[in-house]
Amino acid sequence: MMEFKGFSSIENSYRAAYLETLRNQSLTDGLFVVQEKVHGANFSFHLSEGVMRTAKRTSFIDDPKDFYPCDALVEALAPRIRDLAGQVQGKEVAVFGELCGGFYNHADVTPVKNLSPVQRGVCYAPDLQFYAFDVRVDGAYLPVSEANRLFEAVGLFYARTLFSGSLEACLAYPNDFQSLVPQWLGLPPIETNMCEGTIIRPEEPRHQPSGSRVILKNKNDCWKERNKKTPVVESLVAISPQAEHLIGELQALVNENRLANVLSKMGPVTAKDFGRIIGALSRDVMEEFNKDHEQAFADLVKHEQKQAKKRLSTALTSLVKSRIEDAAAGLWP
């Protein structure tokens, strides 16, 4: 039986402590590349011993009809994926990318009937598209240039390299340009169609001693999963300034962009999924929070931890309540 192995997690470029760790581990030298980050849903093709399966970020998909649906796209791309797998030496091959599209707000572009967009906010195409960006062979990711060569060879739409240089130069590359995806697909431009941001990674894959892959997302201010200013909070219980600070850090991570990304990993939802959405969003917030504040939170006294969890729960519930009806109707994100 094929074992599911998902895509590497991607760190936010605003995490100064993470960047400093990479520098201390000598992982910031050499050539890095910049690619457009697409606002969609992580999607992948997995091949082993002639068997092909598709997957979302967290698991295999039993039937692509149940994921957006994308069964027609999978059927169309399957021969190209198999062709690519045949060009590499490996028992297990995975092709990762982003499922995007389903909506294009332009008078000269005919909408596709009975199709819900994967995400709103950035227009990519009227139909569903697979935006390939990585190839993994027997557990090892290929260099960016090698993956791109394979995508070109088999005719897969993929993430072009926009810039290459030092990590510092890549971090300085603009992350607020008009999306280039429609242009690459031959579609007429939309005046206000800003991209989500950029992906920054080394040309040759690198890993930290922990095994974590070196790869960054540099989202612009419109799409960051962290509020720019820490919200002002009021407490009915006496807590320390450090506790107030950490509660503010937690609340800053609860926003619509993060909820939209969590929903993209889940597929279609209904009002009955309220609790499941809250749980998934809470885990996502805590995972990001713990990267920089896990020990500081553990050092709080028990009643301060309880107060922090209570405030987080209130923020999560309020956000999900405000969006679940639109999400269930396919009107958001």
C-alpha positions in Angstrom: 0.0 0.0 0.0 1.3 3.5 -0.9 2.2 5.6 2.1 1.2 9.2 2.2 4.1 11.7 2.6 2.9 15.3 2.3 4.6 18.4 1.1 7.2 20.2 3.3 5.9 22.9 5.5 6.9 26.5 4.4 8.1 29.1 6.9 7.1 32.7 6.9 9.9 35.1 5.8 9.0 37.5 8.7 10.3 35.1 11.3 13.6 36.8 12.1 14.6 34.1 14.6 14.2 31.4 11.9 16.3 33.3 9.4 19.0 33.8 12.0 18.9 30.0 12.7 19.5 29.3 9.0 22.4 31.7 9.0 23.9 30.0 12.0 23.5 26.6 10.3 25.3 27.9 7.1 22.1 27.3 5.1 21.8 30.8 3.6 24.8 30.8 1.2 24.6 30.0 -2.5 21.9 30.5 -5.1 18.2 31.0 -4.1 15.3 31.5 -6.5 12.0 33.4 -6.4 8.7 32.1 -7.7 5.1 33.4 -7.6 3.1 32.0 -4.7 -0.3 31.0 -5.9 -3.4 31.3 -3.7 -5.0 27.9 -4.0 -5.0 24.4 -2.5 -2.0 22.2 -2.2 -2.4 19.2 -4.6 -0.1 16.4 -5.7 0.2 13.3 -7.8 1.9 10.2 -6.3 3.2 7.2 -8.3 4.5 3.9 -7.0 4.8 0.6 -8.9 2.6 1.9 -11.7 -0.2 3.0 -9.3 -1.2 6.7 -9.3 -3.0 8.5 -6.5 -3.8 12.2 -5.9 -3.6 14.0 -2.6 -4.4 17.2 -0.8 -2.0 18.7 1.8 -3.0 16.3 4.6 -4.0 13.0 2.9 -4.7 11.0 -0.2 -7.9 11.8 -2.0 -10.2 8.8 -2.5 -12.1 10.4 -5.4 -11.1 13.7 -7.1 -14.8 14.3 -7.8 -15.0 15.1 -4.1 -12.2 17.7 -4.2 -13.5 20.9 -5.8 -14.1 18.7 -8.0 -11.0 18.1 -10.1 -11.6 14.7 -11.7 -11.5 16.1 -15.2 -8.3 17.9 -14.6 -6.7 14.8 -13.1 -7.7 12.7 -16.0 -6.3 15.2 -18.5 -2.9 15.5 -16.6 -2.4 11.8 -15.7 -0.6 10.9 -19.0 1.8 13.8 -18.5 2.5 12.9 -14.9 3.3 9.3 -15.9 5.5 10.6 -18.7 7.4 12.7 -16.2 7.8 9.8 -13.8 9.1 7.7 -16.6 11.9 10.2 -17.1 13.3 9.9 -13.6 14.9 6.9 -11.9 12.9 6.2 -8.8 10.4 3.8 -7.3 8.2 6.5 -5.8 7.6 9.8 -7.6 5.5 12.7 -6.4 4.7 15.9 -8.3 3.5 18.7 -6.1 1.7 21.9 -7.0 -1.3 24.1 -6.3 -4.8 23.6 -7.5 -6.1 27.1 -8.5 -8.6 28.9 -10.7 -12.3 28.5 -11.3 -13.0 32.2 -11.6 -11.7 34.9 -13.9 -13.4 38.4 -13.6 -12.9 39.7 -17.1 -15.6 40.7 -19.6 -13.9 38.9 -22.5 -13.5 35.6 -20.6 -16.5 33.2 -20.6 -17.1 31.6 -17.1 -17.1 27.9 -16.8 -20.5 26.7 -15.7 -21.1 24.8 -12.4 -17.5 25.4 -11.2 -16.6 26.9 -7.8 -13.3 28.8 -7.5 -10.6 27.1 -5.4 -9.9 30.5 -3.7 -11.1 34.1 -4.3 -9.0 37.2 -4.1 -6.6 36.5 -7.0 -8.0 35.6 -10.5 -5.9 32.9 -12.3 -8.2 31.2 -14.8 -11.8 30.5 -15.6 -11.2 26.7 -15.3 -9.2 24.7 -12.8 -5.4 24.7 -13.2 -2.6 22.6 -11.7 0.4 24.9 -11.0 3.3 22.5 -10.5 6.3 23.5 -8.5 8.2 20.4 -7.1 9.2 16.9 -7.9 10.2 14.4 -5.2 11.9 11.1 -6.2 12.3 8.4 -3.5 12.0 11.0 -0.8 14.4 13.6 -2.2 13.3 16.8 -3.9 14.9 17.7 -7.3 16.8 21.0 -7.9 14.5 23.7 -9.1 16.0 23.8 -12.6 15.7 20.1 -13.0 12.1 20.0 -11.9 11.3 22.9 -14.3 13.0 21.1 -17.2 10.8 18.1 -16.6 7.7 20.2 -16.4 8.6 21.8 -19.7 9.3 18.4 -21.3 5.9 16.9 -20.5 3.9 20.1 -20.9 2.9 20.8 -17.3 2.0 24.4 -16.3 4.5 25.3 -13.6 6.0 28.0 -11.4 8.5 30.0 -13.4 11.7 31.3 -11.8 11.3 35.1 -11.5 14.7 35.9 -10.1 17.7 34.1 -8.7 20.5 35.4 -6.5 21.5 35.6 -2.8 18.9 35.0 -0.1 19.0 38.7 0.8 18.4 39.7 -2.8 15.5 37.2 -3.0 14.0 38.6 0.2 14.2 42.1 -1.3 12.5 41.0 -4.5 9.0 42.6 -4.7 6.1 40.5 -3.4 3.2 42.8 -4.4 3.2 42.6 -8.2 0.3 41.7 -10.5 -0.1 38.0 -10.8 1.8 36.6 -13.8 -0.3 33.4 -14.0 -3.0 34.8 -16.3 -0.3 36.2 -18.7 1.4 32.7 -18.8 -2.0 31.2 -19.6 -2.6 33.7 -22.4 -5.5 35.4 -20.7 -6.3 39.1 -20.9 -5.0 41.1 -17.9 -7.1 42.3 -15.0 -6.0 45.7 -13.7 -6.1 45.0 -10.0 -5.0 41.4 -9.6 -2.2 41.4 -7.1 -0.4 38.1 -6.4 -0.4 36.5 -2.9 3.4 36.8 -2.6 6.5 34.8 -3.5 8.2 31.6 -2.6 11.9 31.7 -1.9 14.1 28.6 -1.8 17.6 27.4 -2.7 18.1 26.1 -6.2 19.6 22.9 -4.7 17.4 21.5 -1.9 18.8 22.0 1.6 17.6 20.7 5.0 18.2 21.7 8.6 19.8 19.2 11.0 16.2 18.5 12.1 15.3 17.4 8.6 13.1 20.4 7.9 13.4 21.8 4.4 14.7 25.3 3.7 11.8 27.1 1.9 10.1 30.4 2.7 6.9 32.2 1.8 7.0 36.0 1.5 3.4 37.1 1.5 2.5 40.8 0.9 0.5 42.7 3.5 -2.8 41.9 1.8 -2.3 38.1 2.4 -0.2 37.8 5.5 -1.5 35.3 8.1 -0.6 37.7 10.9 -2.3 41.0 11.7 0.1 43.9 11.3 -0.7 45.3 14.7 -1.2 43.3 17.8 -4.8 43.8 18.9 -5.5 45.7 22.1 -6.9 43.3 24.7 -8.8 43.8 27.9 -8.5 41.5 30.8 -10.9 41.0 33.7 -8.3 38.9 35.4 -5.0 40.2 36.7 -2.2 38.9 34.5 1.4 39.9 33.9 2.6 42.1 31.0 4.3 39.1 29.5 1.0 37.2 29.5 -0.7 40.1 27.8 2.0 40.3 25.2 1.7 36.5 24.4 -2.1 36.8 24.2 -1.6 39.6 21.7 0.7 37.5 19.7 -1.8 34.7 19.7 -4.7 36.9 18.6 -2.5 38.5 15.9 -2.4 35.1 14.2 -6.2 34.8 14.0 -7.3 36.4 10.7 -9.2 35.7 7.5 -6.1 34.8 5.5 -5.1 32.0 7.9 -8.7 30.8 7.9 -8.9 30.8 4.1 -5.7 28.7 4.0 -7.0 26.2 6.5 -10.2 25.8 4.6 -8.3 25.2 1.3 -6.7 22.1 3.0 -10.1 20.8 4.0 -12.1 21.0 0.7 -15.8 21.8 0.7 -17.4 22.4 4.1 -20.9 22.8 5.6 -22.2 24.5 8.7 -21.9 21.1 10.4 -18.1 21.4 10.1 -18.0 24.3 12.5 -16.2 22.4 15.2 -13.8 20.7 12.8 -12.9 24.1 11.3 -12.3 25.6 14.8 -10.1 22.7 15.6 -8.0 22.9 12.4 -7.6 26.7 12.7 -6.6 26.4 16.4 -3.9 23.8 15.5 -2.6 26.0 12.7 -2.4 29.1 15.0 -0.7 27.2 17.8 1.8 25.6 15.4 2.9 29.0 14.2 2.8 30.5 17.7 4.9 27.8 19.2 7.7 28.3 16.7 8.7 31.5 18.6 6.9 31.4 21.9 6.4 27.8 23.1 8.8 28.1 26.1 7.6 31.6 27.1 4.0 30.3 27.1 5.0 27.3 29.2 6.6 29.7 31.7 3.3 31.5 32.4 1.4 30.6 35.5 -1.6 28.3 35.1 -4.3 31.0 35.3 -2.5 33.1 32.7 -2.3 30.1 30.3 -6.0 29.5 30.9 -6.8 33.1 30.2 -4.8 33.0 27.0 -6.6 29.8 25.8 -10.0 31.4 26.6 -9.2 34.6 24.6 -7.9 32.5 21.7 -11.1 30.4 21.7 -13.2 33.6 21.6 -11.2 35.0 18.7 -11.4 31.7 16.8 -15.1 31.3 17.3 -15.9 34.9 16.3 -13.9 34.6 13.1 -15.3 31.2 12.0 -18.9 32.3 12.8 -18.4 35.4 10.6 -17.4 33.3 7.6 -18.9 29.8 7.8 -22.1 30.6 5.9 -20.2 32.1 3.0 -17.7 29.2 3.1 -20.5 26.6 3.1 -22.2 28.3 0.1 -18.9 28.4 -1.9 -18.9 32.2 -1.8 -15.7 32.5 0.3 -12.7 32.3 0.4 
